Amino acid sequence: YSRNISWSSPSTPLPKLTNPRLAFDLLFGGNDNSLSAEAQARRRLYRLSKLDTLVEESISLQSRLSRSDARKVDEYLTALRELEIRVMETEQSACTPGEQPPLSYDYPTHIELMTNIMVKAFQCDVTRITSFMLNNAGSNRSYGFLGVPGAHHEISHHQDLVENYDKLTTIGTWEVAQLASLLDGLAAASEGDGTLLDHSLVFFSSEIADGNSHQHFNLPIVLAGSAGGQFRTGRHISLPQEERIPVANLFISMLRAAGVTAETFGMDGTGP
């Protein structure tokens, strides 16, 4: 649960890609304008056959697993297959995704590569939804490149020390800058009568509001884009804390903006 935020069921995470080249190849591997239509079709067939091999090899693994674990593996492979086929069926001939990501990179470049892939995936219309985690929950990553060595998780238990607050501010400022980079990319891409950002809705937040207490109220949230004019931007909204309005209610509003009829969300959603 600390490594995934997209699930097909309460017990099955959707396949997560952390390698930029793998993500790029999955989304755009068949889109090479230098290849003939026959060569592109052959490449798509090869990619599907690789997945077939993976499924066949998983059969021997599943025979050694418990029934519950075997079911999870099967659900995971099914989700991966559905994603592969859906992307394959998407017409991409008018979209050029750019250069394949490099094999080696540092952490800031890793985030930049994944951000660019997300923007291009929307621009090429190979997906309508993405989820992205800067790190796993409780990450002990060191931000030495920002002048903040040490484990982030440990620093987040700040104990009200000014030194730790300063470190968290430095890390948080950099993280929000990565959001700004994503939004800039969406705003720079034309879409219909506006930009990709105009027609998107980007939710940015954290699992908890304070690392020291692990509190889940007064969460910091940025909602960017207007979903085609359904949300009014340029506002700062401070909700009355005593009412403890669940963040799930925001998710209900977001779902409705995407055309999904929803009255509840999760365990505590009560309405839009």
N, C-alpha and C positions, 0 to 999 in steps of 0.2 A: 504493500500500500504506500510505501514511501518512495517508490520509483515510478509510479504510473498515475496519470490523471485522466486517462481515457479507458473506459471499460465497456465491454459488451454485455456483462452481467455482473452481479455483486462479487463474483469470484474469478472473473476472466478478464485480464487486461488485454487491450488491443496491442498488436505488435508495435514496439517502439524502436525507432531507428536513431542511432546516435552517431553513426559514421556518415559524414557529408557525401562521400563518393557513393556509398551504397544507396543513400536517399536519392541522390541525383540520378543514378542509373535506374533505380526502380521507377522514378517518375518520368524520366526523359530518355531512357536507354534506347528506345526505338526511334527517337527523333533526331536523325542525323541527315541533314540536307545533302551531304556529299554522297549518301548511299542511294541506290535505286530503290524503287518501291519493293522489288523482289528481295533485295538484301535486307531492308528494314523488316519485312515480314519474316524472313529467316531468323533475324535477331530476336524478334518477339517469340517465335516458336522455341528458340534455344533457351530463352529465359523461363518459359513455361516448363520446358523439359527439366531444367535444373530444379524447379520447385517439385516436379513429379518425383525426382530422385530423392529429394529431402523427405517427401511424404513416405516413400517406400522405406527409407532407412528408419523413419520414426516408428514403423510398425514393430520392429524388433525391440525398440526402446519401450513402447507401450506395453508389450507383453511382460516386462519386468517391473511395471509400475502398479501401484494400487489402482483400483477402479476410479477413484476420485481424481488422482493425478493423471491417469490416462485420458480421462474425459477433458481435463484442462488442456492437455497437449493437443488433443483433437480439435478443441474449440479454437485454440491459438492458430493452428495450421489452417483451419477453415477460414478464419478471419484474414490471414495472410493471402490465401488463395483468392478470396473475394476482392481484396485490395488490388492484387496483381491483375486480375481479369478486368476490373473496372477501369484501371489506368490504361490497359491495353486497348480497350474499346473507345477511349477518348480520342477524338480527332485532334491531332497536334500539328498538322502540316503547316499552319500559318504562324507557328510560334517557334522562336529560336531561343533555347534555354541558355546559351552561352557555353563557356568552357567547363569541362569536367573539373571538379575540385581536386586539389593536390592530395597526395597520400599522407603527408605529414604537415602538422600545423601546431601552433601553440593555442592556449585556451581562448584568448580574445579573437584570434582568427577563426577558431572553431565556431564560436558564436556568430561571427560575421558570415561565414559560409552557410550556416543553417538558416540565418535570417534571409540571405539572398535566395536560397532555395525556396523558402516559404513564399516570398514575394513572387518569384517566377512561377511557382506552382499555381498561385491564384491567377496570375496574368495569362498563363497558358490554359487555364480552366481545367486542370487535371484533378483538382479537388476544390471543394467549397468550404472545407473546415480543416483547421490544423490545431493541434495543441502542442505546446512547447514548454519544457522545463529547463531553466538555466542550470540547475543541479538537482540531484535527488534531495528529498527532504532530509534534514539533519546532516547536510554535507560538511565534511571536514576539509574542504578545499582551502588552500592557502592563496591569498591574493598578493603575493610578493611583488607582482608587476605593478601594483598600485601603491607599493610601499607599506602593505599590511600583511606581514607574514603571520603564520599561525593558523589554526583551524577555525573556519568561519563559525561552525556550530558552537565551539567553545567560546568564541568571542560573543556570540549572540546571547549567551547567559551572562549578561553584562554586569550584573550585581550593582547596578547604578553607579558604576565607575566612569568618570568622564573620559578616561583613556579609551575604554571600550565603546562608548557612545561615538567618539570621534572616528574610530575604526569602522564602526557600522555605518556611519554617515558616508564615509569614503566608498565603501563597498556598495551601499544602496544607491548612491549617486551614479556610480558606474553601471549598475544594473538598469536603472531607469534610462540611462543613455542608450542602452541596447534596445529598449522599447522604442525610444525616439528614432533610432535607425530603422527599425521595422516600419514605423509609421511614415517616415520620410520616403521609404521605398514604395509603400502603397500609394502615397500622395503623388508620387512622380509618375505613376502609371495611369494612363487614360482608360476610362471604362464608361461606356454609354455617354450620358450627359454630364459626367464629372470624372472623378478618379476612383481607383480601387478603394481608397480609404473612404470616400463618400458612400460607397455601396457595401462597406464592411462594418463589422462590429468587433472591436478588439478589447478583450477583458484581460486586465493585468492586475495581479494581486499576489498574496502570499498565503501559506497555509495557516499562519498564526499572526497575530498583531504584535506580540511581544515575546522575544525569545526567552526572556528570563522567567516569565510566569506561564508561558504557553497559552495565554488567553486567546479566545476565539471571537471576542467581540471588539467593536471599533476597528474592524479590519481596514487597512489602507487599500483603496481600489481606484484604478484608473479605467474608465470606459471611453474608448476612442472610436471615431467614426460615427456615422448616424444611421447605418443600416438603410440607406436610401431615403433619408429624411424622417425616419420613424423616431429618432432620438434627437433632442435638442442639445447641441454641444456648447462648449464655452462656459460651463457652469461648475461651481463647487457646491456640493450638497452635503450638509452636515445633518444627519438624522438624529433624533432624540435618543440618547443611549438608554434611557429608562424604558423605552418601548421594546428594546431588543429585537428590532425587525430582522428576520433571518435573511442572510445573503442569498438563500435559495429563492427568495421572492424576485430578486434581480434576474436570476437565471430563468425564471418563468417568463418575465418580460422579454428577455432576449430570445427565448424560444418562440414566443408569439410573433416577435418581429421577423423571425425566419419562417413564419407560416406554420409553426407546429402548435397545435392545440394542446395546452397544458394547464391544468388547474393546480397541480402540486409538483414539488420537486424534492427528491430525497426524503429525509425523515422529518424536516421541519418547515418545508415550503407551504405557505398558506394562501398565496395568490399573487398576482402581479404587483 
